[in-house]
Amino acid sequence: MKTARFYPAGLLLAAALALTACSPSGDDLSAWMEQQRAAVQPRVAPVASPQPHVPQAYQGLNAVSPFSADKLTVLLRAEAASPAVSGMLAAEMRRRKDPLEALPLDTITMVGLLRRGNETVALVRAEGLIHQVRRGNHMGQNFGRITAISETQITLREIAQDPVGEWVERTTTLQLQEGTGQ
């Protein structure tokens, strides 16, 4: 049978250190803390008195609501009547809209291409449905008209407002998205 070894000197030294750490010799620290608490006085800025509320009469009661469809119609008619817009948008405003014109162009993806004789037909995905589009069809919300279809992209001519508010033509492309298995 093995006998347990005791280290009485090490054990006694550890106990002595533990007991001295718990002794109440931290009186100078307590006194310093009390002195600091007494010296610090909180400073609170006075709260300003409330200003009286002066009600204002609503001036826009007879104005057209900014969310009204009437305001948009009036604005579009006014822009169509201007000479710069009348040349570019007159035909666009009168024609019947294609279904893909209700969707933003960035939600439409080109997913394929078909050839029927001399005609090239692009396949696009919008809202989970596949649509066939040809040259001359319209897509997107900026009066986009398809001007060319290649194996890798659809080219559109759009009429949009620039940052100044002028109507300008711009060319936009819709790239073929390979490997989109949605």
N, C-alpha and C positions, 0 to 999 in steps of 0.2 A: 504494500500500500504506500502510495506517495504521500509525502507530507507537504502541506502548503507552506510556501515561503512568505514570510511577512517582512515587510520593509518598514520597521517602526520609525526610523528616522525620517524617511521621505513622507510617510503618512502624517507624522506629527508636524512637519514643516508645512504641508498643504493645508492642514487644519488651522494652523496658526495664521497663515496668510488669509484664509477665508474669514476668520474671525476679526482680523484687523481691518479688512475692507468694510465690514458691517459696523464698525464702531462709530459713535456719534462725533467723530473729529471733524466733520464738515460744517462746523458752526460758522466759520469764516465765509463759506460759500452762501449759507443761508442769510447771513447778515448782509452780504453784498447784494443779494437778490432783493431783499427787503428795502435796502437803500435805493436801488434802481427803480423799484415800483413806486416809491414815494416821490422820486425826482421827476418822473414822467407825468406830465399833465396833458390829457387829450385836448386837441384843438378842433373845434367844430365850427365851420363857417355858418353864419346865419342864413337861413333860407329866405329867399326873396319873396316878397308878398305877391300873391297872384294878381295878374292884370285882368281888368274887366273885359269880358267878351263883347265884341261889337258885331252883331249879326249883319250879314251882307245880303242884299236882295239878289236872287238868281236871275241873271240876264239872258240865259240861253233857253228860256222856256219856249219861245217861238221859233228857234233855230231848228234845222234838220238834224236829227240824231246821227251821230257819226257811225252808228251800227246799222243804220237803215239801208235797205236795198235801194230805196229811192235816191239816196245820195250818190251811190255808185252809178246808177243809171244816168242821173243828171251830169255827173262828171264825165262819163264815157261819151255822152252825146255832145257835150261841150268840146271835148278833145277831138271827136270825129268831125266837128264843124270847122276846126282850125285848118288852115291851108296845108301846114306841114304834115298833119296827121291824115287829112282827107285823102291824099294821094296814096299813102302806104296802107292805111287801115280801112278804107271805105269798103273794099271788097271783103275784107276779113270780117267786118262787123255785120255784113248782110248775109253771108253764107251760113248754111246749117253746120253745126259743130259735129266733129267726129267724136266717138266715145272716148278715145284716148286723150282728148284735149282736156278732159276733166281732171286728169292726174298730173302731178308734177313730173317733169322729165327724169328726175333722179330716182323715181320709183319704178321706172320702166327699164328693163334690161333686154338686150338683144341676145337671143339664145340659139339662133340658127338661121339657115338660108335655104331657100328652095329655088330651083330653076324650072320654069315652065316654058319651054320653047325659047324665045328670045327675052322673056320677061323674068326678072329676078324679084323674088318675094322674100322679105325678111320675116323671121319669126321673133316676136317679142313677148316677154312675160310681164303682165301687169295684174296686180291683185290676185295672183295665183292662177290666172288664165293665160293661155297662149293665143296671141292674135297674129294674123297675117297682115303685113303692111306693104304697100307698093310705093313707087315713086309718085309723088303728088298727094299722098295721104297726109293728114295732119296729126301731130302728137305734141303733148306738153301744153302748158298753160300760157306760153308766150307766142301764140299763133305760129307754132313750129310747123313747117312744111318740108316733107322729105324731098331732097333734091337729088340724092344719089344713094345707091346701096351697093356696097362692095362685100367681099367675103369676110372682112373683119370689122366693118363699121357701117353705120347709117349716118349720112350727113343731112343736117336740117338747116333751113334758113329760118331764123326767129326774128320777130319784131318785138323789141323790149325797150323799156325806158332806161336811159343811162342815169348816173347819179345826179345830173343836172335837171333831169325831167324830160329830156328830148327823146323822141322815138327814133331808134336806130335799128338797122338790120345787123344781125350777127350770125355767124356760122357756128353751129354746135355739132358735135359728133357723139354718137352712142356706140360704144365699143362692144364687140362680141365678148360675152362672158362665158368662157369655157369651164366646164366642170361644175356648173351650178346645178346640183341635183335636188332642187326643191320640189 
